[in-house]
Amino acid sequence: MTDTDFVTATRTFYDTVAEDYAEQFRDVLTVSPLDRVLMDGFAELVGAGGRVADLGCGPGRVTGYLASLGLSVFGLDLSESMLAIARRENPGLRFQRGSMLELDLPDGALAGAVSWYSSIHTPVGELPRLFAEFHRVLAPGGHLLIAFQAGDEDRHHDRPWGRPVALTFRRRQPEQIIGLLRAAGFALVSRTVREPGPEEVSQQAFLIARRP
């Protein structure tokens, strides 16, 4: 699958299931106190008013939560259907369409960046390019928060909610991602792995890294 193929497949998938997805995960932050603690710590590291991009923001739940913590945050996503939900549910925030691999931002423009389960459709061969782009848009001292499912076996979702689409959700080991982040120029700040919650089937990994 080429770069264009996986980006197109991801966009098509989320355009098709956007409303179903948003409803299924409506309360995900409410029932995930440990995840919120990590976001709280990230926000404190960035500092009040810091400019942050929620990259792969989906329906904007994380964007809205980070804004409530005092960050100057905007969301970016491939899917216009997801962005429509994000704008509807967060009318005071900015959301724009775009690809994480080609961010329309100057070098060093951000104090923080979040990739909350948004790298999980990116082939491993494209991760160095992705993390280099995250590094480019962060100012020195800026922080990155990245979340993903931990494991070795990918999970393929075919016709979710009865919709005529399919997509692979890629699991990675934290050490693999840490190595790639370090190769991109990041320094590791925090590594957290928690056990699956009631509706989850794999461990969940959360990394905070800093651009020196």
ZADO-1210 file (C-alpha; in nm, 4 decimals, padded with zeros to 6 digits):
<atoms>
<atom x="00.0000" y="00.0000" z="00.0000" code="MET" pos="1"/>
<atom x="00.1452" y="00.3361" z="-00.1010" code="THR" pos="2"/>
<atom x="00.1417" y="00.6606" z="00.0970" code="ASP" pos="3"/>
<atom x="-00.1520" y="00.7858" z="-00.1073" code="THR" pos="4"/>
<atom x="-00.3356" y="00.4538" z="-00.0653" code="ASP" pos="5"/>
<atom x="-00.3227" y="00.4456" z="00.3141" code="PHE" pos="6"/>
<atom x="-00.4111" y="00.8126" z="00.3502" code="VAL" pos="7"/>
<atom x="-00.7063" y="00.7721" z="00.1135" code="THR" pos="8"/>
<atom x="-00.8199" y="00.4523" z="00.2867" code="ALA" pos="9"/>
<atom x="-00.8078" y="00.6223" z="00.6267" code="THR" pos="10"/>
<atom x="-01.0011" y="00.9253" z="00.5056" code="ARG" pos="11"/>
<atom x="-01.2672" y="00.7117" z="00.3369" code="THR" pos="12"/>
<atom x="-01.3085" y="00.4914" z="00.6444" code="PHE" pos="13"/>
<atom x="-01.3636" y="00.7797" z="00.8854" code="TYR" pos="14"/>
<atom x="-01.5791" y="00.9784" z="00.6453" code="ASP" pos="15"/>
<atom x="-01.8068" y="00.6742" z="00.6320" code="THR" pos="16"/>
<atom x="-01.8235" y="00.5863" z="01.0032" code="VAL" pos="17"/>
<atom x="-01.7884" y="00.9337" z="01.1570" code="ALA" pos="18"/>
<atom x="-02.1277" y="00.9575" z="01.3270" code="GLU" pos="19"/>
<atom x="-02.1149" y="00.5947" z="01.4482" code="ASP" pos="20"/>
<atom x="-01.7630" y="00.6427" z="01.5814" code="TYR" pos="21"/>
<atom x="-01.8471" y="00.9678" z="01.7585" code="ALA" pos="22"/>
<atom x="-02.1468" y="00.8089" z="01.9310" code="GLU" pos="23"/>
<atom x="-01.9560" y="00.4922" z="02.0285" code="GLN" pos="24"/>
<atom x="-01.6757" y="00.6877" z="02.1918" code="PHE" pos="25"/>
<atom x="-01.8776" y="00.9826" z="02.3218" code="ARG" pos="26"/>
<atom x="-01.7886" y="00.9191" z="02.6873" code="ASP" pos="27"/>
<atom x="-01.4373" y="00.7844" z="02.6390" code="VAL" pos="28"/>
<atom x="-01.2700" y="01.0607" z="02.8416" code="LEU" pos="29"/>
<atom x="-01.5329" y="01.0477" z="03.1141" code="THR" pos="30"/>
<atom x="-01.4606" y="00.6807" z="03.1806" code="VAL" pos="31"/>
<atom x="-01.0810" y="00.7058" z="03.1401" code="SER" pos="32"/>
<atom x="-00.9463" y="00.8980" z="03.4405" code="PRO" pos="33"/>
<atom x="-00.5895" y="00.7732" z="03.3914" code="LEU" pos="34"/>
<atom x="-00.5896" y="00.9029" z="03.0336" code="ASP" pos="35"/>
<atom x="-00.7102" y="01.2418" z="03.1542" code="ARG" pos="36"/>
<atom x="-00.4287" y="01.2547" z="03.4101" code="VAL" pos="37"/>
<atom x="-00.1759" y="01.2146" z="03.1283" code="LEU" pos="38"/>
<atom x="-00.3403" y="01.4948" z="02.9317" code="MET" pos="39"/>
<atom x="-00.3366" y="01.7110" z="03.2432" code="ASP" pos="40"/>
<atom x="00.0360" y="01.6491" z="03.2873" code="GLY" pos="41"/>
<atom x="00.1017" y="01.7224" z="02.9207" code="PHE" pos="42"/>
<atom x="-00.0905" y="02.0512" z="02.9473" code="ALA" pos="43"/>
<atom x="00.1152" y="02.1543" z="03.2490" code="GLU" pos="44"/>
<atom x="00.4386" y="02.0759" z="03.0651" code="LEU" pos="45"/>
<atom x="00.3274" y="02.2872" z="02.7687" code="VAL" pos="46"/>
<atom x="00.2114" y="02.5746" z="02.9886" code="GLY" pos="47"/>
<atom x="-00.1045" y="02.7833" z="02.9952" code="ALA" pos="48"/>
<atom x="-00.1835" y="02.9422" z="02.6619" code="GLY" pos="49"/>
<atom x="00.0661" y="02.7269" z="02.4740" code="GLY" pos="50"/>
<atom x="-00.0194" y="02.6683" z="02.1087" code="ARG" pos="51"/>
<atom x="-00.1021" y="02.3008" z="02.0547" code="VAL" pos="52"/>
<atom x="-00.2191" y="02.0965" z="01.7553" code="ALA" pos="53"/>
<atom x="-00.4425" y="01.7931" z="01.8083" code="ASP" pos="54"/>
<atom x="-00.3273" y="01.5932" z="01.5053" code="LEU" pos="55"/>
<atom x="-00.5846" y="01.3442" z="01.3858" code="GLY" pos="56"/>
<atom x="-00.8452" y="01.5010" z="01.6111" code="CYS" pos="57"/>
<atom x="-01.1465" y="01.2986" z="01.4957" code="GLY" pos="58"/>
<atom x="-01.4667" y="01.4290" z="01.6572" code="PRO" pos="59"/>
<atom x="-01.2698" y="01.6756" z="01.8695" code="GLY" pos="60"/>
<atom x="-01.3154" y="01.5298" z="02.2184" code="ARG" pos="61"/>
<atom x="-00.9469" y="01.5554" z="02.3058" code="VAL" pos="62"/>
<atom x="-00.9246" y="01.9007" z="02.1440" code="THR" pos="63"/>
<atom x="-01.2083" y="02.0243" z="02.3620" code="GLY" pos="64"/>
<atom x="-01.0588" y="01.8755" z="02.6776" code="TYR" pos="65"/>
<atom x="-00.7172" y="02.0307" z="02.6130" code="LEU" pos="66"/>
<atom x="-00.8845" y="02.3666" z="02.5526" code="ALA" pos="67"/>
<atom x="-01.0571" y="02.3341" z="02.8915" code="SER" pos="68"/>
<atom x="-00.7097" y="02.3013" z="03.0467" code="LEU" pos="69"/>
<atom x="-00.6093" y="02.6440" z="02.9169" code="GLY" pos="70"/>
<atom x="-00.4189" y="02.5501" z="02.6017" code="LEU" pos="71"/>
<atom x="-00.4555" y="02.7379" z="02.2734" code="SER" pos="72"/>
<atom x="-00.5448" y="02.4281" z="02.0750" code="VAL" pos="73"/>
<atom x="-00.6740" y="02.3549" z="01.7280" code="PHE" pos="74"/>
<atom x="-00.7647" y="02.0247" z="01.5623" code="GLY" pos="75"/>
<atom x="-00.6576" y="01.8749" z="01.2322" code="LEU" pos="76"/>
<atom x="-00.7976" y="01.5677" z="01.0597" code="ASP" pos="77"/>
<atom x="-00.8151" y="01.3997" z="00.7193" code="LEU" pos="78"/>
<atom x="-01.1895" y="01.3393" z="00.7430" code="SER" pos="79"/>
<atom x="-01.4279" y="01.6224" z="00.6656" code="GLU" pos="80"/>
<atom x="-01.7099" y="01.4200" z="00.8236" code="SER" pos="81"/>
<atom x="-01.5163" y="01.3978" z="01.1498" code="MET" pos="82"/>
<atom x="-01.4361" y="01.7675" z="01.1329" code="LEU" pos="83"/>
<atom x="-01.8054" y="01.8496" z="01.0881" code="ALA" pos="84"/>
<atom x="-01.8778" y="01.6720" z="01.4182" code="ILE" pos="85"/>
<atom x="-01.5840" y="01.8414" z="01.5909" code="ALA" pos="86"/>
<atom x="-01.7045" y="02.1856" z="01.4796" code="ARG" pos="87"/>
<atom x="-02.0612" y="02.1078" z="01.5813" code="ARG" pos="88"/>
<atom x="-01.9603" y="01.9949" z="01.9297" code="GLU" pos="89"/>
<atom x="-01.6859" y="02.2552" z="01.9875" code="ASN" pos="90"/>
<atom x="-01.8150" y="02.5735" z="01.8211" code="PRO" pos="91"/>
<atom x="-01.5520" y="02.7971" z="01.9792" code="GLY" pos="92"/>
<atom x="-01.2525" y="02.5993" z="01.8537" code="LEU" pos="93"/>
<atom x="-01.0743" y="02.5852" z="01.5192" code="ARG" pos="94"/>
<atom x="-01.0626" y="02.2679" z="01.3145" code="PHE" pos="95"/>
<atom x="-00.9020" y="02.2244" z="00.9751" code="GLN" pos="96"/>
<atom x="-00.8557" y="01.9507" z="00.7197" code="ARG" pos="97"/>
<atom x="-00.5066" y="01.8246" z="00.6508" code="GLY" pos="98"/>
<atom x="-00.2550" y="01.5427" z="00.6711" code="SER" pos="99"/>
<atom x="-00.0192" y="01.4878" z="00.9647" code="MET" pos="100"/>
<atom x="00.2491" y="01.3950" z="00.7130" code="LEU" pos="101"/>
<atom x="00.2420" y="01.7403" z="00.5526" code="GLU" pos="102"/>
<atom x="00.1500" y="02.0005" z="00.8126" code="LEU" pos="103"/>
<atom x="00.0798" y="02.3509" z="00.6881" code="ASP" pos="104"/>
<atom x="00.2768" y="02.5046" z="00.9731" code="LEU" pos="105"/>
<atom x="00.6092" y="02.6899" z="00.9925" code="PRO" pos="106"/>
<atom x="00.9057" y="02.5288" z="01.1618" code="ASP" pos="107"/>
<atom x="00.8866" y="02.5599" z="01.5402" code="GLY" pos="108"/>
<atom x="00.5290" y="02.6920" z="01.5368" code="ALA" pos="109"/>
<atom x="00.3931" y="02.4812" z="01.8237" code="LEU" pos="110"/>
<atom x="00.4526" y="02.4476" z="02.1955" code="ALA" pos="111"/>
<atom x="00.2855" y="02.1070" z="02.1903" code="GLY" pos="112"/>
<atom x="00.1427" y="01.8402" z="01.9634" code="ALA" pos="113"/>
<atom x="-00.0904" y="01.5496" z="02.0358" code="VAL" pos="114"/>
<atom x="-00.1280" y="01.2305" z="01.8324" code="SER" pos="115"/>
<atom x="-00.4068" y="01.0538" z="02.0237" code="TRP" pos="116"/>
<atom x="-00.4461" y="00.7176" z="01.8497" code="TYR" pos="117"/>
<atom x="-00.3925" y="00.8912" z="01.5158" code="SER" pos="118"/>
<atom x="-00.0665" y="00.7211" z="01.4120" code="SER" pos="119"/>
<atom x="-00.2238" y="00.3755" z="01.4271" code="ILE" pos="120"/>
<atom x="-00.3096" y="00.3632" z="01.0562" code="HIS" pos="121"/>
<atom x="00.0343" y="00.4796" z="00.9407" code="THR" pos="122"/>
<atom x="00.2555" y="00.2000" z="00.8017" code="PRO" pos="123"/>
<atom x="00.5712" y="00.1485" z="01.0040" code="VAL" pos="124"/>
<atom x="00.7846" y="00.2578" z="00.7089" code="GLY" pos="125"/>
<atom x="00.6177" y="00.5997" z="00.7156" code="GLU" pos="126"/>
<atom x="00.6603" y="00.6587" z="01.0894" code="LEU" pos="127"/>
<atom x="01.0092" y="00.8168" z="01.0592" code="PRO" pos="128"/>
<atom x="00.8631" y="01.0706" z="00.8161" code="ARG" pos="129"/>
<atom x="00.5665" y="01.1326" z="01.0468" code="LEU" pos="130"/>
<atom x="00.7791" y="01.1843" z="01.3571" code="PHE" pos="131"/>
<atom x="01.0204" y="01.4082" z="01.1657" code="ALA" pos="132"/>
<atom x="00.7228" y="01.6272" z="01.0748" code="GLU" pos="133"/>
<atom x="00.6109" y="01.6416" z="01.4400" code="PHE" pos="134"/>
<atom x="00.9656" y="01.7401" z="01.5372" code="HIS" pos="135"/>
<atom x="00.9791" y="02.0099" z="01.2678" code="ARG" pos="136"/>
<atom x="00.6664" y="02.1939" z="01.3815" code="VAL" pos="137"/>
<atom x="00.7531" y="02.1864" z="01.7516" code="LEU" pos="138"/>
<atom x="00.9603" y="02.4681" z="01.8975" code="ALA" pos="139"/>
<atom x="01.2671" y="02.3722" z="02.1028" code="PRO" pos="140"/>
<atom x="01.1353" y="02.2635" z="02.4408" code="GLY" pos="141"/>
<atom x="00.8000" y="02.1674" z="02.2888" code="GLY" pos="142"/>
<atom x="00.6265" y="01.8467" z="02.3943" code="HIS" pos="143"/>
<atom x="00.4581" y="01.5639" z="02.2027" code="LEU" pos="144"/>
<atom x="00.1938" y="01.3340" z="02.3516" code="LEU" pos="145"/>
<atom x="00.1290" y="01.0164" z="02.1546" code="ILE" pos="146"/>
<atom x="-00.1169" y="00.7361" z="02.2374" code="ALA" pos="147"/>
<atom x="-00.1556" y="00.3986" z="02.0673" code="PHE" pos="148"/>
<atom x="-00.2583" y="00.0387" z="02.1283" code="GLN" pos="149"/>
<atom x="00.0364" y="-00.1710" z="02.2474" code="ALA" pos="150"/>
<atom x="00.1048" y="-00.5120" z="02.0977" code="GLY" pos="151"/>
<atom x="00.2458" y="-00.7081" z="01.8079" code="ASP" pos="152"/>
<atom x="-00.0645" y="-00.8115" z="01.6138" code="GLU" pos="153"/>
<atom x="-00.2632" y="-00.5660" z="01.4037" code="ASP" pos="154"/>
<atom x="-00.6429" y="-00.5681" z="01.4167" code="ARG" pos="155"/>
<atom x="-00.8452" y="-00.5417" z="01.0977" code="HIS" pos="156"/>
<atom x="-01.1927" y="-00.3905" z="01.1196" code="HIS" pos="157"/>
<atom x="-01.4198" y="-00.4960" z="00.8332" code="ASP" pos="158"/>
<atom x="-01.7674" y="-00.3397" z="00.7879" code="ARG" pos="159"/>
<atom x="-01.7869" y="-00.1744" z="01.1340" code="PRO" pos="160"/>
<atom x="-02.1417" y="-00.0737" z="01.2254" code="TRP" pos="161"/>
<atom x="-02.2427" y="-00.2455" z="00.9025" code="GLY" pos="162"/>
<atom x="-02.0737" y="00.0205" z="00.6894" code="ARG" pos="163"/>
<atom x="-01.9072" y="-00.0888" z="00.3625" code="PRO" pos="164"/>
<atom x="-01.5489" y="-00.0011" z="00.4633" code="VAL" pos="165"/>
<atom x="-01.2487" y="-00.1700" z="00.6250" code="ALA" pos="166"/>
<atom x="-00.9265" y="-00.0503" z="00.7881" code="LEU" pos="167"/>
<atom x="-00.6304" y="-00.1971" z="00.9756" code="THR" pos="168"/>
<atom x="-00.5521" y="-00.0691" z="01.3255" code="PHE" pos="169"/>
<atom x="-00.1802" y="-00.1186" z="01.3836" code="ARG" pos="170"/>
<atom x="-00.0433" y="-00.2119" z="01.7252" code="ARG" pos="171"/>
<atom x="00.3162" y="-00.1348" z="01.8208" code="ARG" pos="172"/>
<atom x="00.5431" y="-00.2026" z="02.1137" code="GLN" pos="173"/>
<atom x="00.6337" y="00.1104" z="02.3116" code="PRO" pos="174"/>
<atom x="01.0072" y="00.0452" z="02.2728" code="GLU" pos="175"/>
<atom x="00.9681" y="00.0485" z="01.8944" code="GLN" pos="176"/>
<atom x="00.7989" y="00.3882" z="01.8995" code="ILE" pos="177"/>
<atom x="01.0463" y="00.5259" z="02.1525" code="ILE" pos="178"/>
<atom x="01.3334" y="00.4240" z="01.9244" code="GLY" pos="179"/>
<atom x="01.1738" y="00.5977" z="01.6278" code="LEU" pos="180"/>
<atom x="01.1043" y="00.9121" z="01.8300" code="LEU" pos="181"/>
<atom x="01.4650" y="00.9257" z="01.9475" code="ARG" pos="182"/>
<atom x="01.5851" y="00.8778" z="01.5912" code="ALA" pos="183"/>
<atom x="01.3694" y="01.1773" z="01.4932" code="ALA" pos="184"/>
<atom x="01.5446" y="01.3917" z="01.7552" code="GLY" pos="185"/>
<atom x="01.3076" y="01.3614" z="02.0515" code="PHE" pos="186"/>
<atom x="01.3992" y="01.2974" z="02.4146" code="ALA" pos="187"/>
<atom x="01.1655" y="01.0702" z="02.6095" code="LEU" pos="188"/>
<atom x="00.9918" y="01.2329" z="02.9079" code="VAL" pos="189"/>
<atom x="00.7340" y="00.9750" z="03.0114" code="SER" pos="190"/>
<atom x="00.6286" y="00.6190" z="02.9237" code="ARG" pos="191"/>
<atom x="00.2991" y="00.4774" z="03.0521" code="THR" pos="192"/>
<atom x="00.1357" y="00.1452" z="02.9650" code="VAL" pos="193"/>
<atom x="-00.1966" y="00.0559" z="03.1234" code="ARG" pos="194"/>
<atom x="-00.4036" y="-00.2591" z="03.1124" code="GLU" pos="195"/>
<atom x="-00.7105" y="-00.2803" z="02.8868" code="PRO" pos="196"/>
<atom x="-01.0276" y="-00.1122" z="03.0066" code="GLY" pos="197"/>
<atom x="-01.3731" y="-00.2783" z="02.9974" code="PRO" pos="198"/>
<atom x="-01.4223" y="-00.2112" z="02.6235" code="GLU" pos="199"/>
<atom x="-01.0582" y="-00.2634" z="02.5188" code="GLU" pos="200"/>
<atom x="-00.8736" y="-00.5751" z="02.4055" code="VAL" pos="201"/>
<atom x="-00.5102" y="-00.4627" z="02.4293" code="SER" pos="202"/>
<atom x="-00.2802" y="-00.2627" z="02.6523" code="GLN" pos="203"/>
<atom x="-00.2751" y="00.1112" z="02.5897" code="GLN" pos="204"/>
<atom x="00.0534" y="00.3018" z="02.5569" code="ALA" pos="205"/>
<atom x="00.1139" y="00.6722" z="02.6167" code="PHE" pos="206"/>
<atom x="00.4429" y="00.8498" z="02.5519" code="LEU" pos="207"/>
<atom x="00.5426" y="01.2085" z="02.6198" code="ILE" pos="208"/>
<atom x="00.8518" y="01.3267" z="02.4340" code="ALA" pos="209"/>
<atom x="01.0290" y="01.6610" z="02.4157" code="ARG" pos="210"/>
<atom x="01.2120" y="01.8379" z="02.1373" code="ARG" pos="211"/>
<atom x="01.5417" y="01.9444" z="02.3014" code="PRO" pos="212"/>
</atoms>
